Amino acid sequence: MNKNLNTTLIYILSILGLLCCCLGGFGIVFAGPAYYISHKKIQEAELNPDDFEGDKNAMNTAKIVALVVTIICAITLLINVYDLSTGGFEKRKDIIEQFMEGYQKGLQGN
């Protein structure tokens, strides 16, 4: 029985990782396993090429996509951790509060 090198799961996890990347780097939860799964599948296919069917180049492409998304998420996570530790979120909160006060004044003026 041949195993199939199916890239669908890798791409779905990578896309979810990219979408969740803007949530403080949370996308690493999806992109990391996508890279790990694709890496393991490629290793298994190289060790036992007769047991697998499917395009190994497509799996390599999915692995690269997962790696890029993992790196982007890791950078976003590190930036947010740094920002949190240096008080950057307080500055953001103040800017949002000033914007909301201006918005409320604009609504009351009409």
C-alpha positions in Angstrom: 0.0 0.0 0.0 1.6 3.3 -1.1 1.3 6.4 1.0 0.4 9.6 -0.8 2.4 12.8 -0.5 -0.6 15.1 0.0 0.3 18.8 0.4 -3.3 20.0 1.2 -2.8 19.8 5.0 0.5 21.7 4.8 -1.0 24.5 2.7 -4.1 24.8 4.9 -2.0 25.0 8.1 0.4 27.5 6.5 -2.4 29.7 5.4 -4.0 29.6 8.8 -0.6 30.5 10.3 -0.3 33.4 8.0 -3.8 34.7 8.8 -3.1 34.3 12.5 0.3 35.9 12.3 -1.2 39.4 13.0 -2.6 38.1 16.3 0.7 38.6 18.1 2.5 35.8 16.3 -0.1 33.2 17.2 0.2 31.7 13.7 3.3 29.9 14.7 1.0 27.3 16.3 -0.2 26.4 12.8 2.9 27.1 10.7 5.4 25.2 12.9 3.6 21.9 12.7 3.0 22.4 9.0 6.8 22.6 8.5 7.4 19.7 10.8 4.9 17.4 9.0 6.2 18.3 5.6 9.8 17.8 6.7 9.0 14.3 8.1 7.1 13.3 5.0 10.0 14.3 2.7 12.4 12.4 4.9 10.2 9.3 4.8 9.8 9.6 1.1 13.6 9.8 0.6 14.2 6.8 2.8 11.5 4.6 1.1 10.8 6.1 -2.3 8.8 3.0 -3.4 6.3 3.3 -0.5 5.2 6.9 -1.5 3.4 8.2 -4.5 3.0 11.8 -5.4 5.1 14.7 -6.4 8.1 15.2 -4.0 8.7 18.7 -5.6 5.2 19.8 -4.6 5.9 18.7 -1.0 9.2 20.6 -1.1 7.3 23.7 -2.2 4.8 23.2 0.6 7.7 22.8 3.1 9.3 26.1 1.9 5.9 27.9 2.2 5.5 26.6 5.7 9.1 27.6 6.6 8.6 31.2 5.4 5.3 31.5 7.3 6.9 30.1 10.4 9.7 32.6 10.1 7.3 35.5 9.6 5.3 34.4 12.7 8.4 34.0 14.8 9.5 37.5 13.9 6.1 38.9 14.7 6.0 37.0 18.0 9.5 38.3 18.9 8.5 41.9 18.0 5.4 41.7 20.2 7.2 40.2 23.1 9.8 43.0 22.9 7.1 45.6 22.6 5.3 44.1 25.6 8.4 44.1 27.7 9.4 47.7 26.8 6.0 49.3 27.4 5.0 49.7 23.8 1.5 48.5 24.3 0.9 51.3 26.8 1.8 53.8 24.1 -0.5 52.1 21.6 -3.3 52.1 24.2 -2.8 55.9 24.7 -2.9 56.5 21.0 -6.1 54.5 20.6 -7.7 56.4 23.6 -6.8 59.7 22.1 -8.3 58.7 18.8 -11.5 57.5 20.4 -11.8 60.7 22.4 -11.5 62.7 19.2 -14.0 60.5 17.5 -16.5 60.9 20.3 -16.1 64.7 20.2 -16.7 64.6 16.5 -19.9 62.6 17.0 -21.1 65.0 19.7 -20.4 68.0 17.5 -22.8 66.8 14.7 
